[in-house]
Amino acid sequence: MLNKYDRTRLRWRARRGLLENDLIITRFLDAYETRLTDEDVVALTALFELDDNSLLDLLLAREEPSGKLDTPAVRSVLARLRAA
């Protein structure tokens, strides 16, 4: 179970080097932050481990999750990020 600190870190971790990533992630958090499950937070954290260009490729659907990122939770969060 995640604590409040883990959730609060999301906004801080959402700050990225590419403005495009910042805009998409901020819009997503504005819409969904209060409704995120622990599984969603873990999936977002995994996405935030990516470098900026790889994350942008996923957000813009240029790439699909693969390897350890190819999970239902990551795909669900990614779909909502893309729709934000």
C-alpha positions as a printed Julia matrix, in Angstrom:
84×3 Matrix{Float64}:
  0.0    0.0     0.0
  1.35   3.39   -0.97
  1.47   6.27    1.45
  0.54   9.91    0.91
  4.2   10.74    0.25
  4.3    8.36   -2.73
  1.31  10.09   -4.28
  2.63  13.59   -3.56
  5.87  12.75   -5.34
  3.94  12.26   -8.59
  3.62  16.01   -9.21
  7.31  16.49   -8.55
  8.28  13.53  -10.75
  5.96  14.79  -13.5
  8.34  17.67  -14.18
 10.19  16.61  -17.27
 12.83  18.05  -19.55
 10.47  18.18  -22.53
  7.61  20.65  -22.38
  5.37  18.27  -24.33
  5.7   15.64  -21.59
  5.02  18.25  -18.9
  1.84  19.4   -20.61
  0.42  15.92  -21.15
  1.26  14.66  -17.67
  0.03  17.8   -15.92
 -3.28  17.64  -17.8
 -3.6   13.97  -16.83
 -2.86  14.62  -13.15
 -5.27  17.55  -13.06
 -8.02  15.24  -14.31
 -7.22  11.98  -12.52
 -4.9   12.55   -9.56
 -7.54  12.13   -6.86
 -8.87   8.94   -8.48
 -5.58   7.12   -9.04
 -5.3    3.7    -7.48
 -2.09   2.4    -5.96
 -1.64   0.29   -9.09
 -1.97   3.45  -11.23
  0.65   5.23   -9.14
  3.06   2.3    -9.53
  2.45   2.28  -13.3
  3.04   6.04  -13.56
  6.21   5.72  -11.53
  7.47   3.06  -13.95
  6.72   5.37  -16.89
  8.49   8.24  -15.16
 11.66   6.09  -15.0
 11.94   6.4   -18.79
 14.05   9.06  -20.45
 12.09  12.0   -21.84
 12.2   10.94  -25.5
 11.1    7.37  -24.78
  8.25   8.64  -22.62
  7.15  11.06  -25.32
  7.17   8.26  -27.9
  4.81   6.27  -25.67
  2.59   9.27  -24.92
  2.22  10.09  -28.61
  1.64   6.42  -29.51
  4.76   6.27  -31.67
  5.73   3.24  -29.58
  3.86   0.75  -27.42
  5.01  -0.51  -24.02
  7.35  -3.47  -24.17
  9.3   -5.61  -21.75
  8.64  -4.87  -18.09
  6.36  -1.96  -19.07
  4.0   -4.2   -21.01
  1.47  -4.67  -18.21
 -2.27  -4.05  -18.04
 -1.75  -1.3   -15.45
  0.77   0.59  -17.59
 -1.42   0.21  -20.68
 -4.43   1.51  -18.76
 -2.59   4.58  -17.44
 -1.03   5.18  -20.84
 -4.44   5.12  -22.51
 -5.69   7.76  -20.07
 -2.52   9.83  -20.54
 -3.0    9.76  -24.3
 -6.63  10.83  -23.95
 -5.86  13.71  -21.56
